[in-house]
Amino acid sequence: QVQLVESGGGLVQPGGSLRLSCAASGFAFSNYHMNWYRQAPGKARAFVAEIDVDGNTYYADSAKGRFTNSRNNVNRTTSLQMISLQAEDTALYYCQTFHASKFYWGRGTQVTVSS
């Protein structure tokens, strides 16, 4: 079955960096767009970044210039490199894909930006 497992979250100071990863299994990874979403406390889940099958990337305005989305089809992973992190980036970050008419989500990895 489709599985998405995020990793790489943690506590970081404002201005710091983190690299999140999502390991995928159970589907033909290279044929699918992969997305990152995040949910901050008390807020709805929000789109962060997308990478399509050709490696083209799309970002929410809040992520442009600071986040870089990439994929490795051999390792079946997608990564989100985040720099210049701020308190408002604190959230649970999810990996997501759409496969066989269903949305699949990982369990998320927590990113906390605090001094």
C-alpha positions in Angstrom: 0.0 0.0 0.0 1.0 3.6 -0.4 3.1 4.9 2.5 4.7 8.2 3.0 7.1 8.7 5.9 8.4 12.2 6.8 11.5 12.9 8.8 14.0 15.7 9.6 11.9 18.0 11.7 13.0 19.5 15.0 13.7 22.6 17.0 15.6 25.3 15.3 16.4 28.9 16.2 15.0 31.8 14.0 17.1 32.2 11.0 18.1 28.5 11.0 17.7 25.8 8.5 16.2 22.3 8.3 15.9 19.7 5.6 12.8 17.5 5.6 12.6 14.2 3.8 9.7 12.0 2.7 10.2 8.4 1.9 7.6 6.9 -0.4 6.6 3.3 -1.1 3.8 1.4 -2.6 3.4 3.2 -5.9 5.4 4.2 -9.0 7.0 7.3 -7.3 8.6 8.8 -10.5 5.2 9.1 -12.1 3.5 11.2 -9.5 3.7 14.8 -8.3 4.7 15.1 -4.7 3.5 17.9 -2.3 4.4 19.4 1.0 1.7 20.8 3.3 1.9 22.2 6.8 -0.5 22.8 9.6 0.3 25.4 12.3 -1.4 25.2 15.7 -5.0 26.5 15.4 -4.8 26.8 11.6 -5.9 24.9 8.6 -3.5 22.7 6.7 -1.9 24.8 4.0 0.0 24.1 0.8 3.8 24.7 0.9 5.4 23.2 -2.2 5.0 20.8 -5.1 7.3 19.0 -7.4 6.0 17.5 -10.6 7.3 14.4 -12.5 9.7 16.6 -14.5 11.2 18.2 -11.5 9.4 21.5 -11.9 8.6 23.1 -8.6 5.9 25.4 -7.3 5.7 27.2 -4.0 3.4 29.0 -1.7 4.2 32.7 -1.5 5.4 32.1 2.1 8.0 29.6 0.9 9.3 31.3 -2.2 13.0 32.2 -2.0 13.5 30.2 1.3 12.3 26.7 0.6 13.6 24.3 -2.1 11.8 21.2 -3.1 13.6 18.3 -4.7 13.1 14.6 -5.5 15.2 11.6 -6.0 13.4 9.0 -8.0 16.1 6.3 -7.4 15.7 6.6 -3.7 12.0 7.4 -3.9 12.3 10.4 -1.7 11.3 14.0 -1.9 13.0 16.7 0.2 12.2 20.2 1.4 15.3 22.3 2.2 14.2 25.3 4.4 16.4 28.3 5.2 15.8 31.5 7.1 13.2 29.9 9.2 10.9 32.1 11.3 8.5 31.5 14.1 5.6 31.5 11.7 7.1 28.4 10.0 6.3 26.4 13.1 4.0 23.6 12.0 3.5 20.0 11.4 4.8 19.3 7.9 3.2 16.6 5.8 4.1 14.9 2.6 1.3 14.2 0.2 0.5 12.6 -3.2 -2.5 11.8 -5.2 -2.6 8.2 -6.4 -5.4 6.1 -7.9 -8.0 8.7 -7.2 -7.0 9.1 -3.5 -5.0 11.5 -1.6 -2.3 10.0 0.6 -0.6 11.7 3.5 2.2 10.9 5.8 2.0 11.4 9.6 4.0 14.5 9.5 7.2 15.8 11.0 7.1 18.7 13.6 9.1 21.9 12.9 9.4 24.3 15.7 11.2 27.6 15.3 12.0 29.2 18.6 14.8 30.9 20.4 
